[in-house]
Amino acid sequence: MDPKTSAHIDSFAREHLPPQDQWPELVFGLPELDYPDRLNCAAELLDTTVARLGPDRPAFRTPDGPTWSYGELQDRVDRIAHVLTSDLGVVPGNRVLLRGPTTPHLAACWLAVLKAGAIAVTVLAQQRSQELATICSMARVGHALCDVRSVDDLVKAQVPGLSITAYGGDGADDLLRLAERRPGPYPAVDTAADDVALIAFTSGTTGRPKGCMHFHRDLLAIADTFSRHVLRPGPEDVFAGSPPLGFTFGLGGLVVFPLRAGGSALLLEQAGPRQLLPALATHRVSVLFTAPTAYRVMLDHLGDHDLSALRRCVSAGENLPAATWHSWYERTGLRIINGIGATELLHIFISAADDAIRPGATGVAVPGWQARVLDRDGRAVPDGEPGLLAVRGPTGCRYLADSRQTEYVQHGWNLTGDTYTRDSDGYFHYVARADDMIISSGYNIAGPEVEDALLRHPQVAEAAVVGRPDELRGQVVVAYVVPREGAAPSADELRTYMKDELAPHKCPRVIEFLPALPRTATGKLQRFRLRSEADRSQALE
């Protein structure tokens, strides 16, 4: 990596990359990953697709508003890029915060930031002022483009020197009004393929968030591995899903993958399970991205919704229970594509589709990726034995000035923090987060296995299992259960049921009922909160 080749005038990001000897080994084993040294991914996703397929194809759809064609999207992106550089003084390498609900305008701002050579820092609309202040401080953010409906918390964050430009309002200085006065086209900044394009912050289920820095080539790499080889989308596909664009699962599924394939995306501001179903039917969505919980909830509300256009259902964000996979398949005839990804690696790296799917397994290494199960000394463990999931491929963990880099990257591999087994056919099976294993009376108990058994009970909508400290056994298994709507199972009923499902030492000794499980804004289960609750309950006994 030669800093002389960088297009960045503001060199903060490159200067705060971890030392290169702390990077994982990068693997570019597919011919489509042989990218040129100069590459602007926004120009590749948008301008190259327009040149290939024409400007009139639909790009972004909305539930009620007009559909944006590729030509209209290109024009708006170029005008916003002109505003960034001419009106706001953004220079290549500056970090630009993006905040707002999932709309075509937010996606256009993201593309414009990258086309102008700046670095996108997309945050969640649900994040509050203290979280925003922390992110802005860590990434030294000087500019923000923000939906007018999401400005208040950003203002309250009181970030020194932050210039906030709203969009979607009626003021003369509104971004969209400024863009109307700017000409197009905008020639993309000639960025290096290894110039930082975005800083994605981990969702922060515990502790201080980590900023993950990804290059222009990385954004194409996730499309040219998982999307190209597992999803295999085409220009006629319509993508939709629940993850926001501040979550890299959503950024890939709703912007990068459809644009790379020349398809379109339905962008939904409200994308809960009950909003998704009618939207899928009305807009003939063919590729869906959401979390396991959403598939579970949608099962109770399928009704007469026409899902005949749907051909790809992708699940990530947390483990997909086999019970949920089978229930979805029985009701819809659709096979959910399970996958594991990470903010540190940008998107999904283990998965399987179609006849290659094995329910209960995450899948195999996606073409372009390598995966192993290692012990804590970095040695591969035999098939069938649990160990730490280690992966490497065309993207890798590069934390923004964070000492935790050497915890995530070891021996040239990215250690995801997950315990897995691999079978003799090369399929990877999730066991638990490495720090979520429950050790009770000498037995290692994987919480997800217990959860999967609970979810097979017809009255259980959601379940989460953690360990509670116990003087005699070390830990005991505690289950938190959300009943299905209208159901009221008893703890004794579930205990009796579980005795027929699992070995006695795995059955929950304590079952508590909750109206909902604690989750992050991206839908990830916050087990640490349940562990804290279990610890408090034990202390009161």
Secondary structure, 3 states (H helix, E strand, C coil): CCHHHCCCCCCHHHHCCCCHHHCCCCCCCCHHHCCCCECCHHHHHHHHHHHHHCCCCEEEECCCCCCEEHHHHHHHHHHHHHHHHHHCCCCCCCEEEEECCCCHHHHHHHHHHHHCCCEEEECCCCCCHHHHHHHHHHHCCCEEEEEHHHHHHHHHCCCCCCEEEEECCCCCCCHHHHHHCCCCCCCCCCCECCCEEEEEECCCCCCCCCEEEEEHHHHHHHHHHHHHHHHCCCCCCEEEECCCCCCHHHHHHHHHHHHHHCCEEECCCCCCHHHHHHHHHHCCCCEEEECHHHHHHHHCCCCCCCCCCCCEEEECCCCCCHHHHHHHHHHHCCCEEEEEECCCCCCEEEECCHHHCCCCCCEEECCCCEEEEECCCCCECCCCCCEEEEEECCCCCCECCCCCHHHHEECCEEEEEEEEEECCCCCEEEEEEHHHEEEECCEEEEHHHHHHHHHCCCCEEEEEEEEEEECCCEEEEEEEEEECCCCCCCHHHHHHHHHCCCCHHHCCCEEEECCCCCECCCCCECHHHHHHHHHHHHHHC
